[in-house]
Amino acid sequence: MMSDDREQLADFLRTRRAGLQPEDVGMPRGPRRRTGGLRREEVAALAGLSVDYYSRMEQSRGPHPSEQMLSALARGLRLSLDERDHLLRLGGFPVPRRDTGGRHVDAGIMRILDRLADTPAMVVNGAGECLHQTGPAVTIFGDETRFAGLDRSVVYRWFTDPTSRAVYPAEDHEARARDFVADLRTAFTRDGRPSRVAEVVDALTEVSTEFAALWAEHRVGRKHSQNKRLVHAEVGVIDVYCQSLFDVDQSQALLVFTATPGSESAEKLRLLSVLDGHVV
């Protein structure tokens, strides 16, 4: 572990908190708000920390924060990767190697996602791991962030767990499989070895003959928009338009799912959101 600088760490946290507004993180401003920036309790809530613990960090008091706590603060404060790395160094931790296996969501993508709380949307990395979802996306796909290990990758689950395919009609499975493998091939070419993508590729090559055959086709390319059909147990098939927005280095994608206004599918999305307490 590197030596830490508690005073600089506290100052960095204060300045980043002061530079954020509630609307930057998807929070309502409220009519009586007088101070600029986020409140300490708001940052604590975003990072999943107690207000007392976070307050002591800004005052250079209390126990030394763990690497996991600093990473949570980096996500909560919508830090860029460079800012996250700086925060970890101030905390005395080595900076992790940057590849698609990281859980830190690109700051620009996270700011867009904060404004899509009423829309099915999620952030995925090159290994097919979901990093963050909006509430409506959880309603449709389930909690995609709950998995651990290789199961974090939707591509890995697609070829190893038949139940993971239930969200798409059976007649669309072949096309979806080819798309998943093509996306994974593109990420593998970019990240090489060692990387999280390579781990997924190696594991699937060993356990899935279907994956191995598709991998051997060398299909590449990422679609930035695509019509898809989703299946939900309560409303049936939903026709959606999936728009993909990529970060600067193409390692993360924001997937946004919409339906044609006034269509039956749009009504199905609205119905699902109402049933689960969201508004689409």
C-alpha positions, -999 to 999 in steps of 0.1 A, spaced: 0 0 0 12 35 -8 14 62 18 -19 81 21 -26 119 24 -56 124 46 -57 162 42 -55 161 4 -81 133 4 -105 153 25 -99 184 4 -105 165 -29 -138 151 -16 -150 185 -5 -142 201 -39 -159 173 -58 -190 174 -37 -192 212 -41 -189 209 -78 -220 186 -81 -256 197 -82 -286 175 -73 -297 173 -109 -263 160 -119 -269 128 -99 -306 124 -105 -318 140 -73 -345 167 -69 -332 202 -60 -361 211 -37 -375 246 -33 -357 255 -1 -322 246 -11 -298 275 -5 -263 260 -6 -245 251 -38 -232 216 -44 -244 184 -28 -249 179 9 -228 154 28 -258 133 35 -265 131 -2 -230 120 -11 -232 94 17 -264 80 3 -250 78 -32 -220 59 -20 -239 37 5 -220 51 35 -232 65 68 -234 103 70 -211 102 101 -185 81 84 -184 103 53 -183 135 74 -153 123 93 -136 115 60 -140 152 49 -127 163 83 -96 140 80 -108 120 110 -119 85 117 -105 52 104 -86 48 72 -111 43 43 -109 10 25 -103 7 -13 -139 -5 -17 -152 26 1 -132 49 -20 -144 31 -52 -180 36 -40 -173 73 -34 -158 76 -69 -190 62 -84 -213 83 -61 -194 115 -69 -195 106 -107 -157 108 -109 -139 103 -142 -114 74 -143 -85 98 -139 -102 113 -108 -110 79 -94 -73 69 -98 -63 101 -81 -87 94 -52 -73 59 -48 -37 72 -47 -46 98 -21 -60 69 -1 -28 50 -4 -40 23 -28 -25 12 -61 -44 21 -92 -61 -9 -108 -53 -18 -144 -78 -3 -167 -98 -29 -187 -134 -38 -194 -136 -58 -161 -138 -27 -140 -170 -17 -122 -165 21 -124 -190 37 -147 -177 64 -170 -187 98 -156 -202 111 -188 -223 79 -192 -234 80 -156 -246 116 -159 -268 106 -189 -281 76 -170 -291 98 -140 -315 116 -164 -331 83 -176 -346 72 -143 -380 67 -161 -365 47 -190 -353 12 -193 -315 16 -196 -283 -1 -184 -245 3 -186 -225 -28 -197 -188 -33 -203 -170 -52 -230 -172 -85 -211 -210 -82 -211 -212 -73 -174 -240 -50 -162 -226 -21 -141 -257 -2 -135 -295 -3 -143 -324 20 -140 -355 8 -122 -375 1 -154 -346 -20 -167 -347 -41 -135 -384 -45 -141 -378 -60 -175 -345 -79 -172 -343 -85 -134 -313 -73 -114 -284 -79 -137 -259 -66 -112 -266 -94 -86 -243 -120 -102 -208 -129 -92 -178 -144 -109 -181 -153 -145 -219 -152 -142 -216 -114 -141 -213 -117 -179 -246 -119 -198 -226 -136 -226 -213 -163 -202 -248 -169 -188 -263 -170 -223 -242 -201 -232 -242 -218 -198 -277 -211 -184 -307 -218 -207 -330 -197 -184 -310 -166 -192 -325 -167 -228 -361 -164 -216 -361 -126 -221 -359 -131 -259 -383 -151 -281 -369 -186 -290 -369 -177 -327 -345 -148 -320 -320 -168 -300 -297 -176 -329 -294 -139 -339 -289 -128 -303 -261 -154 -298 -243 -142 -329 -246 -105 -317 -232 -114 -283 -202 -132 -297 -195 -105 -322 -195 -79 -294 -172 -101 -273 -148 -105 -302 -146 -68 -307 -138 -63 -270 -113 -91 -270 -94 -76 -300 -92 -43 -281 -83 -56 -246 -62 -87 -255 -46 -107 -226 -48 -105 -197 -82 -90 -194 -117 -98 -181 -129 -104 -217 -102 -130 -222 -113 -148 -190 -149 -150 -204 -137 -162 -238 -114 -189 -224 -141 -202 -200 -168 -204 -227 -145 -220 -252 -140 -249 -227 -177 -254 -217 -198 -245 -247 -194 -261 -281 -220 -236 -294 -199 -207 -284 -167 -222 -297 -183 -227 -331 -196 -191 -333 -162 -178 -320 -145 -195 -348 -166 -175 -374 -146 -143 -364 -176 -121 -366 -169 -85 -353 -187 -52 -350 -210 -34 -326 -244 -22 -335 -252 13 -322 -290 8 -327 -311 -23 -331 -347 -34 -331 -352 -62 -305 -381 -82 -291 -382 -88 -254 -405 -113 -235 -420 -105 -201 -442 -130 -182 -469 -105 -175 -473 -86 -208 -458 -109 -234 -436 -98 -263 -424 -62 -264 -409 -46 -295 -382 -22 -285 -355 -1 -301 -321 -5 -284 -298 25 -288 -262 21 -277 -241 50 -266 -204 43 -261 -178 60 -239 -147 76 -254 -125 44 -254 -155 22 -264 -151 0 -232 -186 8 -218 -220 11 -235 -252 27 -223 -281 7 -237 -314 26 -238 -346 7 -246 -376 26 -261 -408 18 -279 -427 37 -306 -449 62 -289 -486 52 -290 -477 16 -299 -489 -15 -281 -453 -21 -269 -451 14 -255 -483 7 -235 -467 -26 -223 -437 -7 -210 -459 18 -193 -479 -10 -177 -448 -28 -164 -435 4 -149 -467 11 -131 -469 -25 -117 -434 -22 -103 -437 14 -90 -418 31 -118 -431 56 -143 -422 52 -180 
